[in-house]
Amino acid sequence: MAEPLVSVVAGSKSDEKIVEQVTSVLSELGVSHEVKYLSAHRNHYELEQYVKNCNAKVFIAIAGLAAHLPGFIASLTNKPVIGVPVSGKLMGLDALLSMVQMPRGFPVATVGVDMGYNAAILAAQILSLGDLELASRLDKWRAEKFGWRVELQ
């Protein structure tokens, strides 16, 4: 099996529905990925070791409530981190704000609340910058799903 290009990290198993959105799109696009359930609060040492030793090119971090996970990952790597806020008691607004309000120097690209689907597409777009084959698959996939194509350059 190919080394994963995308690491999908969720704070808990309760985020599994969003994880499935992400992995279904990545699988359809033929993007290798792996899933880890690691909390920035409960497993911070294990998470730190995982991020520092992970060879994936992009991280997708899924978290609700205070949603420290994407920011914690961003503090450990220079690789792109895409945050997916998960709806909860405040309809995901708390998670969304904790991801988009990162301090200078530690950005987290953030998609809409519960939009794992878009996080996977964004990860594929990032990876396709250096992979014309993936760019072509992404273009064809979008045409099938949304009737929309871009002119590849």
Contacts in CASP RR format, 6 or more apart in sequence:
PFRMAT RR
TARGET T0000
AUTHOR 0000-0000-0000
METHOD contacts of the structure
MODEL  1
MAEPLVSVVAGSKSDEKIVEQVTSVLSELGVSHEVKYLSAHRNHYELEQY
VKNCNAKVFIAIAGLAAHLPGFIASLTNKPVIGVPVSGKLMGLDALLSMV
QMPRGFPVATVGVDMGYNAAILAAQILSLGDLELASRLDKWRAEKFGWRV
ELQ
1 32 0 8 1.000
2 32 0 8 1.000
3 32 0 8 1.000
3 55 0 8 1.000
3 56 0 8 1.000
4 32 0 8 1.000
4 33 0 8 1.000
4 34 0 8 1.000
4 55 0 8 1.000
4 56 0 8 1.000
5 31 0 8 1.000
5 32 0 8 1.000
5 33 0 8 1.000
5 56 0 8 1.000
5 57 0 8 1.000
5 58 0 8 1.000
5 127 0 8 1.000
6 26 0 8 1.000
6 31 0 8 1.000
6 32 0 8 1.000
6 33 0 8 1.000
6 34 0 8 1.000
6 56 0 8 1.000
6 57 0 8 1.000
6 58 0 8 1.000
6 59 0 8 1.000
6 60 0 8 1.000
6 120 0 8 1.000
6 123 0 8 1.000
6 127 0 8 1.000
7 33 0 8 1.000
7 34 0 8 1.000
7 36 0 8 1.000
7 54 0 8 1.000
7 56 0 8 1.000
7 58 0 8 1.000
7 59 0 8 1.000
7 60 0 8 1.000
8 19 0 8 1.000
8 22 0 8 1.000
8 23 0 8 1.000
8 26 0 8 1.000
8 33 0 8 1.000
8 34 0 8 1.000
8 35 0 8 1.000
8 36 0 8 1.000
8 59 0 8 1.000
8 60 0 8 1.000
8 62 0 8 1.000
9 35 0 8 1.000
9 36 0 8 1.000
9 37 0 8 1.000
9 38 0 8 1.000
9 47 0 8 1.000
9 50 0 8 1.000
9 59 0 8 1.000
9 60 0 8 1.000
9 61 0 8 1.000
9 62 0 8 1.000
9 69 0 8 1.000
9 73 0 8 1.000
10 16 0 8 1.000
10 18 0 8 1.000
10 19 0 8 1.000
10 35 0 8 1.000
10 36 0 8 1.000
10 37 0 8 1.000
10 38 0 8 1.000
10 61 0 8 1.000
10 62 0 8 1.000
10 63 0 8 1.000
10 69 0 8 1.000
11 37 0 8 1.000
11 38 0 8 1.000
11 39 0 8 1.000
11 40 0 8 1.000
11 61 0 8 1.000
11 62 0 8 1.000
11 63 0 8 1.000
11 64 0 8 1.000
11 69 0 8 1.000
12 37 0 8 1.000
12 39 0 8 1.000
13 37 0 8 1.000
15 37 0 8 1.000
15 62 0 8 1.000
15 63 0 8 1.000
15 64 0 8 1.000
15 86 0 8 1.000
18 62 0 8 1.000
18 84 0 8 1.000
18 86 0 8 1.000
18 114 0 8 1.000
18 116 0 8 1.000
19 35 0 8 1.000
19 62 0 8 1.000
21 115 0 8 1.000
21 116 0 8 1.000
21 117 0 8 1.000
21 120 0 8 1.000
22 33 0 8 1.000
22 60 0 8 1.000
22 62 0 8 1.000
22 84 0 8 1.000
22 116 0 8 1.000
22 117 0 8 1.000
22 119 0 8 1.000
22 120 0 8 1.000
23 33 0 8 1.000
23 35 0 8 1.000
23 120 0 8 1.000
24 120 0 8 1.000
25 116 0 8 1.000
25 117 0 8 1.000
25 120 0 8 1.000
25 121 0 8 1.000
25 124 0 8 1.000
26 32 0 8 1.000
26 33 0 8 1.000
26 120 0 8 1.000
26 123 0 8 1.000
26 124 0 8 1.000
27 33 0 8 1.000
28 141 0 8 1.000
29 120 0 8 1.000
29 124 0 8 1.000
29 134 0 8 1.000
29 137 0 8 1.000
29 138 0 8 1.000
29 141 0 8 1.000
30 134 0 8 1.000
30 137 0 8 1.000
31 120 0 8 1.000
31 123 0 8 1.000
31 124 0 8 1.000
31 127 0 8 1.000
31 134 0 8 1.000
33 56 0 8 1.000
34 56 0 8 1.000
36 50 0 8 1.000
38 46 0 8 1.000
38 47 0 8 1.000
38 50 0 8 1.000
38 69 0 8 1.000
39 47 0 8 1.000
39 69 0 8 1.000
40 47 0 8 1.000
40 63 0 8 1.000
40 68 0 8 1.000
40 69 0 8 1.000
40 71 0 8 1.000
40 72 0 8 1.000
40 73 0 8 1.000
41 68 0 8 1.000
44 72 0 8 1.000
47 69 0 8 1.000
47 72 0 8 1.000
47 73 0 8 1.000
48 76 0 8 1.000
51 59 0 8 1.000
51 73 0 8 1.000
51 76 0 8 1.000
51 77 0 8 1.000
52 76 0 8 1.000
52 77 0 8 1.000
54 77 0 8 1.000
56 79 0 8 1.000
57 79 0 8 1.000
57 80 0 8 1.000
57 126 0 8 1.000
57 127 0 8 1.000
58 79 0 8 1.000
58 80 0 8 1.000
58 81 0 8 1.000
58 82 0 8 1.000
58 123 0 8 1.000
58 126 0 8 1.000
58 127 0 8 1.000
59 70 0 8 1.000
59 73 0 8 1.000
59 77 0 8 1.000
59 79 0 8 1.000
59 80 0 8 1.000
59 81 0 8 1.000
59 82 0 8 1.000
60 81 0 8 1.000
60 82 0 8 1.000
60 83 0 8 1.000
60 84 0 8 1.000
60 116 0 8 1.000
60 119 0 8 1.000
60 120 0 8 1.000
60 123 0 8 1.000
61 69 0 8 1.000
61 70 0 8 1.000
61 71 0 8 1.000
61 73 0 8 1.000
61 81 0 8 1.000
61 82 0 8 1.000
61 83 0 8 1.000
61 84 0 8 1.000
61 108 0 8 1.000
62 69 0 8 1.000
62 83 0 8 1.000
62 84 0 8 1.000
62 86 0 8 1.000
62 116 0 8 1.000
62 119 0 8 1.000
63 69 0 8 1.000
63 70 0 8 1.000
63 83 0 8 1.000
63 84 0 8 1.000
63 85 0 8 1.000
63 86 0 8 1.000
63 95 0 8 1.000
64 85 0 8 1.000
64 86 0 8 1.000
64 87 0 8 1.000
64 88 0 8 1.000
64 92 0 8 1.000
64 94 0 8 1.000
64 95 0 8 1.000
65 88 0 8 1.000
65 89 0 8 1.000
65 94 0 8 1.000
65 95 0 8 1.000
66 94 0 8 1.000
66 95 0 8 1.000
66 98 0 8 1.000
67 85 0 8 1.000
67 86 0 8 1.000
67 94 0 8 1.000
67 95 0 8 1.000
67 96 0 8 1.000
67 98 0 8 1.000
67 99 0 8 1.000
68 98 0 8 1.000
70 81 0 8 1.000
70 82 0 8 1.000
70 83 0 8 1.000
70 99 0 8 1.000
70 108 0 8 1.000
70 110 0 8 1.000
71 81 0 8 1.000
71 99 0 8 1.000
71 102 0 8 1.000
71 106 0 8 1.000
71 108 0 8 1.000
73 81 0 8 1.000
74 81 0 8 1.000
74 102 0 8 1.000
74 106 0 8 1.000
74 107 0 8 1.000
74 108 0 8 1.000
75 106 0 8 1.000
80 109 0 8 1.000
80 123 0 8 1.000
80 126 0 8 1.000
81 107 0 8 1.000
81 108 0 8 1.000
81 109 0 8 1.000
82 108 0 8 1.000
82 109 0 8 1.000
82 110 0 8 1.000
82 111 0 8 1.000
82 119 0 8 1.000
82 122 0 8 1.000
82 123 0 8 1.000
83 99 0 8 1.000
83 108 0 8 1.000
83 109 0 8 1.000
83 110 0 8 1.000
83 111 0 8 1.000
83 119 0 8 1.000
84 110 0 8 1.000
84 111 0 8 1.000
84 112 0 8 1.000
84 114 0 8 1.000
84 115 0 8 1.000
84 116 0 8 1.000
84 119 0 8 1.000
85 92 0 8 1.000
85 95 0 8 1.000
85 96 0 8 1.000
85 98 0 8 1.000
85 99 0 8 1.000
85 110 0 8 1.000
85 112 0 8 1.000
85 113 0 8 1.000
85 114 0 8 1.000
86 92 0 8 1.000
86 95 0 8 1.000
86 113 0 8 1.000
86 114 0 8 1.000
87 95 0 8 1.000
87 113 0 8 1.000
87 114 0 8 1.000
88 94 0 8 1.000
88 95 0 8 1.000
91 113 0 8 1.000
92 113 0 8 1.000
92 114 0 8 1.000
93 113 0 8 1.000
95 113 0 8 1.000
96 110 0 8 1.000
96 112 0 8 1.000
96 113 0 8 1.000
99 108 0 8 1.000
99 110 0 8 1.000
100 108 0 8 1.000
100 110 0 8 1.000
102 108 0 8 1.000
109 122 0 8 1.000
111 118 0 8 1.000
111 119 0 8 1.000
111 122 0 8 1.000
112 118 0 8 1.000
121 138 0 8 1.000
124 134 0 8 1.000
124 138 0 8 1.000
125 138 0 8 1.000
127 134 0 8 1.000
128 134 0 8 1.000
128 135 0 8 1.000
128 138 0 8 1.000
129 135 0 8 1.000
132 152 0 8 1.000
135 152 0 8 1.000
136 152 0 8 1.000
139 149 0 8 1.000
139 150 0 8 1.000
139 152 0 8 1.000
142 148 0 8 1.000
142 149 0 8 1.000
142 150 0 8 1.000
143 149 0 8 1.000
END
